[in-house]
Amino acid sequence: MSTQTPTVRRTTVPQIRNRKGGEPIVSLTSYHAHTAAIVDKYADFILVGDSLGMVMHGMESTVGVPLDLMIMHGKAVVRGTKKALIVVDMPFGTYEESPNMAFRNAAKIMKETGCGAVKLEGGARMAETIHFLVERGIPVMAHTGLTPQSSHVMGGFKTQGRDEESWDAHSNDARAVADAGAFAVVLEGMVEPLAARITKEVEIPTIGIGASADCDGQILVLEDMLGLNPWTPKFVKVYGQLGPMIEDSVKRYAEDVKSRAFPTEDEVYR
């Protein structure tokens, strides 16, 4: 009788694509092998987001994140996981210039990290590039609505769709990336009825972040939902309070060191 452990197979791009209208897709960001190993047990896909520039490296926006940094964190997440599809963000300046440039950088990301797909921001303006990548074997997740890499043009991180006259443009963006071959689209910072409408209109899964419960899936930044950031956006539900817990642990450690209560006999070698 065989005692071998069943092989764990990663979630694939077609499996995510086929979840349209089905069981909601679960996703979180992750940037480290150890947190990714935890998230991997529950998430259908993990996004190595360029939000790591702000969350981990103290940048004011995602604009300054370099490609090599994304690749380094992408490698860590792939190493720490077995089940989830890993999607890596293409950072600002690595895909906008031309489809050829986008392909070179997307191929570099996939070859060096071992991830299963890339994500890029932009709607109709990026449709040609998305089509070019997909035709050459690069699975693409699109991202419309509030696109953080364009925050300077948008005048900050502003909710999209407040003006109903803009809804058609947002719908056109989502349809354009779907028609170009994207297997899913992130809808970020978008008024609820618009996100719900787009979800009904497009044939690929929509992944909401600050959008609608009607989206085909949801994603949050892990550090936000764990309470590690002092401020979180309105759309974040905080499921843990790790920030205060970590601070309390560091405080008690410092007190023990100063009072020579650490290390004790249990923590030294004889």
N, C-alpha and C positions, 0 to 999 in steps of 0.2 A: 504494500500500500504506500503510495507516495506521500511524503511529509513536506514536500516543497511548498513554500509560501507562494500564493498566487501572484502573478506579475501585475504590478500596478501600471496602468497605461495612462498617459497624459490625455487630458481633454484636448480635442482637436478643434481647429477652426470650423470645419463643417458641423461639428456637434454644437458649437455655440450658435452658428448660423441657423441651425434647425430648431433652436429653442424659441424662435419667434412665436409669440402668442401662447407659449406653453408655461411650464414651471419657471418662475422668475429666476433670473441669472444673478448669482451672488459674486460680488467682486470687491476687493480692497486693494489699496496700494501696499507695496512693501519695498524696502530698500536694502535689507540685510538678510543673510542666510537664516539667522535664528528666528526672526519674526516671520519670515516667509514659511518656515517649516510649520509654524503654528497655523497661519492663515491657510496653508495648503490643505489642511484637513477639511476645510469648510467652503472654500471659494472655488468657483468654476474657472475663473481666470484671475490672475494677479497682474496688476499694472505696475511696472517700474516707471513711475511718473517723474517728469521733470520737476514736479513739485518738491523733489528732494533738495533742489537748490535752496528753497526757502525753509523747508522743514528741518533739514539736516545741516545745511551750510550757511544759514543766516543771510541769504541773499534777499533783496527787496522784491525781486520778481523772478520768474523762470527764464527771462531773456538771456541771462549770463551763463546758463548751464552749458558746458562744453560736451561734445560727443564722447570723448574718452571717459568722462565721469559717468555718463549713462551706461556705457559699456562695462565699466568696473562694477557698478551696482547691479547691472543686469546679470553678470556672471555670478555674483553672490546669491542672488535670488534663485537662479536656475540650479545652482549647487544645493541649495537648501530645500528644494521641492521635488516632488515625484508625480503629483497628480494634476495640478492646475495648469491650464494654458498660461504661458508667460508672455505678456505683451510689453514691449519697451517703447517709451516715448522717443520720437525723433525731436531733438532739441531745435530751438530757433536757429535759423541760418543754415540748416543742413539739408533742406529739401525745397525751399521756396524758389530758388534761382532757376531750376530746370528739372524736367523729369530725369535726365541723365544723372545730374548731381544727386537727386533723391535716391535713385537706384544704387549708386555707388555707396552712399552712406547707409542705406537700409540693408544692403547686402553685408556691409562691414559689421553692422549691429548683429545681424542674425548669425553670421559665421563665427564671430568672436564670443557671443554670449550663449548661443544655443537656444535662444528664445523661439517662440512659435509664430510671432507676428510683431508688427510695429504699429504705432499709432501716430497720426499727424493731424494737425489742426487746420481747419478751413473747410468751407463748403464748396460751392460751385467753382470758385477760383482754383481749387485743388483737384477738381474732377479729372482733368487730363493726366495729372501726375499719378493719381490713384490708379487709373486705368493702366498707365504705363507700368507701374510696379506690379499690379496683379497679373498682367499678361506675362510678366517675367518671373513669376513664382514667388512674389513677396506678398503675403497676406497683410491686408491693411484694415485697421480699425480707424474710422474717421471720428472727428470731434467738431461739433458745431455749437452755436449759441454763444455763450461767453467763452472766448478763447483766450486764456491767460497770456499767451505769447504775443497777442495783439493788444494788450492792455494799454500800451502807450497811445495807440491809435484810437482806442475806445474811450480814452480819458479815465481809465481806472477799471476796477472790477464791478461793472454795472450789470444789473439784472436785465436780461434781454426779453423783448416782447411786451414791455409795458404799454407801448403804443400799438394798438391792434392793426394799424396800417402796415406795420413791419412784418406781420405774420406770414404773408405770402412769400416774402424774401427768405425767411427762415425755413419755410416748408420746401421751397425750391432748393435751398442748400442741402437739406437732408435727402431729397429725392435725387439730386445730382450725384452725391457720393454713393448712394445705393446703386444707381444706374452705372456708375463707374466701376463697381465691383467690390466696394468695401463690404466686409462681412458683418459689421455692426457699426453703430454710431453712438458716440457719447453726446448727450444733450446736457449742457452745463448752464447753470444760472439762468434758467428760462421759466417764465411764468407757467403755472400749472396747466391751464387750459391749452396753451400752445403746444407744450410737450405731449399732452394727451392726444391732441389732434395729429401731430407728426407721427406718433406711434401707430396710429390707425392708418396713416397714409403710406408709410414706407414698408417694404417687404423684408427688411432686415431688422434684427433686434435693436432696440434703443436702450441705452444704458444711462440712467438718470443720475445726476448729481446736482441737487438743487433744482429739480425739475418736477416730475409727477410720479405718483405711486402707480400710475397706469403704464409707465415704461416697462419694457420687457426685462429689465434688470436694474440693479442699483450699484453704485460704487461710492466709497468714501475714502478719504485719506486716513490711514490707520492711526497716525498720531493724533488726529483730531478726535476720532471717536473714542480714543483711549484716555482723553483728558490730559494729554501731554503738552498742549499748547495753551497759553494763558487766555487766548481769545479764539473763538471759533465762529464761523459763519452761521447765520440763522438756520440753514438747511442741515446742519450737523446735529445728529442725536448723539450725545455723549454716553457711551455704554460703560465707561470705567473712569476712575480718577487716579490714574497712575502718576500724574504730576506730583500731587501732594504726598502720595505714598513714597515716591522716590526721594523727595526732599526730606521727609521724616526719617527715612533709612540713612541718608547721608548725614543728617544732623546727629542721629544716635551714634553712628560710627565715629564722627569727629569727637563727640563727647567721650566715648570709650577710649579713644587714642590718647586724648589729653589727660584723662584720669588714670591711664595705664590699666584700664579694665580689659583692654584688648592688646595683644593676644593673651588668652588664658592657657592653662595646661593642655586644654583640648586642641589648641591651634599651633602648638610648637612641637618640634621633634626632640626626642631624648635618645 
